Protein backbone atom coordinates (compact mmCIF):
# COMPACT_ATOMS: atom_id res chain seq x y z
CA UNK A 1 0.00 0.00 0.00
CA UNK A 2 1.45 3.36 -1.04
CA UNK A 3 1.93 6.29 1.31
CA UNK A 4 1.94 9.95 0.34
CA UNK A 5 5.69 10.08 -0.32
CA UNK A 6 5.19 7.36 -2.94
CA UNK A 7 1.97 8.78 -4.40
CA UNK A 8 3.08 12.38 -4.85
CA UNK A 9 5.83 11.59 -7.42
CA UNK A 10 3.24 9.86 -9.63
CA UNK A 11 1.73 13.30 -10.34
CA UNK A 12 4.78 15.55 -9.95
CA UNK A 13 6.06 16.51 -13.36
CA UNK A 14 9.66 16.90 -14.42
CA UNK A 15 9.38 20.67 -13.91
CA UNK A 16 8.31 20.15 -10.29
CA UNK A 17 4.64 21.05 -10.74
CA UNK A 18 1.87 18.81 -9.41
CA UNK A 19 -0.99 17.90 -11.74
CA UNK A 20 -3.51 15.09 -11.54
CA UNK A 21 -6.55 14.84 -13.80
CA UNK A 22 -9.13 12.18 -14.56
CA UNK A 23 -11.66 11.80 -17.35
CA UNK A 24 -14.73 13.99 -17.16
CA UNK A 25 -16.74 12.01 -19.71
CA UNK A 26 -17.18 8.39 -20.83
CA UNK A 27 -14.31 6.99 -22.87
CA UNK A 28 -14.86 6.13 -26.54
CA UNK A 29 -11.74 4.54 -28.05
CA UNK A 30 -10.84 3.89 -31.68
CA UNK A 31 -7.71 2.15 -32.98
CA UNK A 32 -5.90 2.60 -36.30
CA UNK A 33 -3.17 0.52 -37.92
CA UNK A 34 -3.70 -2.95 -36.40
CA UNK A 35 -5.70 -6.10 -37.07
CA UNK A 36 -9.23 -6.57 -35.74
CA UNK A 37 -8.17 -9.02 -33.01
CA UNK A 38 -5.70 -6.46 -31.67
CA UNK A 39 -8.41 -3.78 -31.74
CA UNK A 40 -10.61 -6.04 -29.61
CA UNK A 41 -7.73 -6.65 -27.19
CA UNK A 42 -7.07 -2.93 -26.82
CA UNK A 43 -10.71 -2.05 -26.28
CA UNK A 44 -10.98 -4.88 -23.76
CA UNK A 45 -8.08 -3.38 -21.81
CA UNK A 46 -9.84 -0.01 -21.68
CA UNK A 47 -13.03 -1.70 -20.51
CA UNK A 48 -11.15 -3.45 -17.71
CA UNK A 49 -9.41 -0.28 -16.54
CA UNK A 50 -12.65 1.73 -16.69
CA UNK A 51 -14.35 -0.95 -14.58
CA UNK A 52 -11.52 -0.73 -12.08
CA UNK A 53 -11.83 3.06 -11.89
CA UNK A 54 -15.62 3.03 -11.68
CA UNK A 55 -15.66 5.03 -14.91
CA UNK A 56 -17.73 4.46 -18.05
CA UNK A 57 -17.21 3.72 -21.71
CA UNK A 58 -19.69 4.70 -24.41
CA UNK A 59 -20.43 4.08 -28.08
CA UNK A 60 -19.98 7.72 -29.04
CA UNK A 61 -18.93 11.06 -27.59
CA UNK A 62 -21.61 13.72 -28.29
CA UNK A 63 -18.97 16.40 -28.90
CA UNK A 64 -16.07 14.50 -30.51
CA UNK A 65 -17.52 11.21 -31.74
CA UNK A 66 -14.52 9.34 -30.34
CA UNK A 67 -12.19 10.68 -27.69
CA UNK A 68 -9.36 8.13 -27.45
CA UNK A 69 -7.51 7.65 -30.73
CA UNK A 70 -4.68 5.12 -30.93
CA UNK A 71 -2.39 5.19 -33.96
CA UNK A 72 0.07 2.38 -34.68
CA UNK A 73 2.81 2.96 -37.25
CA UNK A 74 6.21 1.66 -38.32
CA UNK A 75 7.74 5.10 -38.89
CA UNK A 76 6.69 8.44 -37.43
CA UNK A 77 6.52 9.96 -40.92
CA UNK A 78 3.45 7.80 -41.57
CA UNK A 79 1.41 10.05 -39.28
CA UNK A 80 1.66 12.89 -41.78
CA UNK A 81 -0.34 10.78 -44.25
CA UNK A 82 -3.27 10.18 -41.86
CA UNK A 83 -6.20 12.15 -43.24
CA UNK A 84 -7.23 15.15 -41.11
CA UNK A 85 -4.91 14.18 -38.25
CA UNK A 86 -3.23 17.57 -38.52
CA UNK A 87 -6.62 19.16 -37.80
CA UNK A 88 -6.97 17.17 -34.62
CA UNK A 89 -3.33 17.65 -33.67
CA UNK A 90 -2.26 21.04 -35.09
CA UNK A 91 1.26 20.62 -33.72
CA UNK A 92 1.70 17.36 -35.67
CA UNK A 93 4.59 18.39 -38.00
CA UNK A 94 6.68 19.67 -35.09
CA UNK A 95 5.73 16.65 -32.98
CA UNK A 96 6.79 14.15 -35.65
CA UNK A 97 10.14 15.90 -35.92
CA UNK A 98 10.68 15.72 -32.16
CA UNK A 99 9.72 12.05 -32.01
CA UNK A 100 12.12 11.17 -34.83
CA UNK A 101 14.99 13.07 -33.20
CA UNK A 102 14.29 11.44 -29.83
CA UNK A 103 13.98 7.96 -31.41
CA UNK A 104 10.79 7.62 -29.35
CA UNK A 105 8.44 4.68 -29.72
CA UNK A 106 5.35 6.13 -28.00
CA UNK A 107 3.72 9.41 -27.15
CA UNK A 108 0.43 10.58 -25.66
CA UNK A 109 -1.36 13.91 -26.00
CA UNK A 110 -4.21 14.84 -23.68
CA UNK A 111 -6.89 17.47 -24.26
CA UNK A 112 -8.89 18.98 -21.41
CA UNK A 113 -12.32 20.55 -20.94
CA UNK A 114 -13.04 23.90 -19.31
CA UNK A 115 -12.77 22.41 -15.82
CA UNK A 116 -9.42 20.77 -16.53
CA UNK A 117 -10.77 17.21 -16.72
CA UNK A 118 -9.54 14.99 -19.55
CA UNK A 119 -11.77 15.08 -22.62
CA UNK A 120 -9.56 13.41 -25.26
CA UNK A 121 -6.35 11.45 -25.62
CA UNK A 122 -4.24 10.75 -28.71
CA UNK A 123 -1.88 7.77 -28.41
CA UNK A 124 0.91 7.26 -30.94
CA UNK A 125 2.90 4.03 -31.04
CA UNK A 126 5.82 3.28 -33.34
CA UNK A 127 6.30 -0.47 -33.43
CA UNK A 128 10.06 -0.72 -33.14
CA UNK A 129 11.92 -3.80 -31.89
CA UNK A 130 11.31 -2.86 -28.24
CA UNK A 131 7.53 -2.58 -28.60
CA UNK A 132 7.39 -5.64 -30.85
CA UNK A 133 8.89 -7.62 -27.97
CA UNK A 134 6.09 -6.57 -25.58
CA UNK A 135 3.24 -9.13 -25.40
CA UNK A 136 0.07 -7.75 -26.94
CA UNK A 137 -1.92 -7.99 -23.70
CA UNK A 138 0.77 -6.09 -21.79
CA UNK A 139 0.94 -3.40 -24.46
CA UNK A 140 -2.85 -2.98 -24.42
CA UNK A 141 -3.13 -2.86 -20.63
CA UNK A 142 -0.17 -0.50 -20.30
CA UNK A 143 -1.65 2.01 -22.73
CA UNK A 144 -5.06 1.89 -21.04
CA UNK A 145 -3.50 2.44 -17.60
CA UNK A 146 -1.40 5.37 -18.78
CA UNK A 147 -4.43 6.98 -20.43
CA UNK A 148 -7.05 6.61 -17.68
CA UNK A 149 -5.28 9.20 -15.52
CA UNK A 150 -2.95 12.10 -16.28
CA UNK A 151 0.17 10.76 -14.61
CA UNK A 152 3.42 12.65 -14.31
CA UNK A 153 5.49 12.65 -17.49
CA UNK A 154 8.17 10.76 -15.52
CA UNK A 155 5.89 8.58 -13.34
CA UNK A 156 6.83 5.24 -14.86
CA UNK A 157 10.32 5.96 -16.19
CA UNK A 158 11.90 3.63 -13.65
CA UNK A 159 9.10 1.20 -12.73
CA UNK A 160 6.33 -0.16 -14.94
CA UNK A 161 2.74 0.08 -13.71
CA UNK A 162 2.42 -3.58 -14.73
CA UNK A 163 3.75 -6.85 -13.34
CA UNK A 164 3.76 -10.38 -14.70
CA UNK A 165 1.63 -13.11 -13.15
CA UNK A 166 3.02 -16.17 -14.87
CA UNK A 167 2.84 -15.31 -18.55
CA UNK A 168 0.06 -12.73 -18.13
CA UNK A 169 0.46 -8.98 -17.63
CA UNK A 170 -1.45 -7.56 -14.66
CA UNK A 171 -1.76 -4.14 -13.12
CA UNK A 172 0.30 -3.69 -9.97
CA UNK A 173 -2.16 -3.63 -7.03
CA UNK A 174 -0.79 -0.38 -5.59
CA UNK A 175 -1.25 1.40 -8.94
CA UNK A 176 -4.79 0.03 -9.19
CA UNK A 177 -5.50 1.45 -5.74
CA UNK A 178 -4.27 4.90 -6.81
CA UNK A 179 -6.49 4.83 -9.90
CA UNK A 180 -9.53 3.97 -7.79
CA UNK A 181 -8.68 6.79 -5.39
CA UNK A 182 -8.27 9.35 -8.19
CA UNK A 183 -11.78 8.46 -9.40
CA UNK A 184 -13.35 8.86 -5.95
CA UNK A 185 -16.31 11.18 -6.74
CA UNK A 186 -15.59 13.19 -3.60
CA UNK A 187 -12.24 14.29 -5.04
CA UNK A 188 -11.94 16.96 -7.76
CA UNK A 189 -11.48 15.90 -11.37
CA UNK A 190 -8.28 17.96 -11.53
CA UNK A 191 -5.82 18.95 -8.82
CA UNK A 192 -2.73 21.15 -9.02
CA UNK A 193 -1.70 21.19 -5.37
CA UNK A 194 0.43 18.44 -3.84
CA UNK A 195 -1.94 18.28 -0.86
CA UNK A 196 -4.12 16.24 -3.21
CA UNK A 197 -1.66 13.35 -2.72
CA UNK A 198 -2.53 13.39 0.99
CA UNK A 199 -6.19 12.93 0.13
CA UNK A 200 -5.33 10.03 -2.17
CA UNK A 201 -3.21 8.43 0.55
CA UNK A 202 -6.09 8.75 3.02
CA UNK A 203 -8.33 6.77 0.66
CA UNK A 204 -5.69 4.06 0.40
CA UNK A 205 -5.24 3.95 4.15
CA UNK A 206 -1.65 5.02 3.51
CA UNK A 207 0.58 6.79 5.98
CA UNK A 208 1.45 10.46 5.57
Secondary structure, 3 states (H helix, E strand, C coil): CCCHHHHHHHHECCCCCECEEEECCCECEEEECCCHHHHHHHHHHHHHHHHHHCCCECCCECCCECCEEEEEECCHHHHHHCCCHHHHCCCHHHHHHHHHHHCCCEEEEEEECCCCCEEEEEEEEECCHHHHCCCHHHHHHHHHHHHHECCCCCCCCCCCCEEEECCEEEECHHHHHHHHHHCCCCCCCEECCCHHHHHHHHHHCCCC
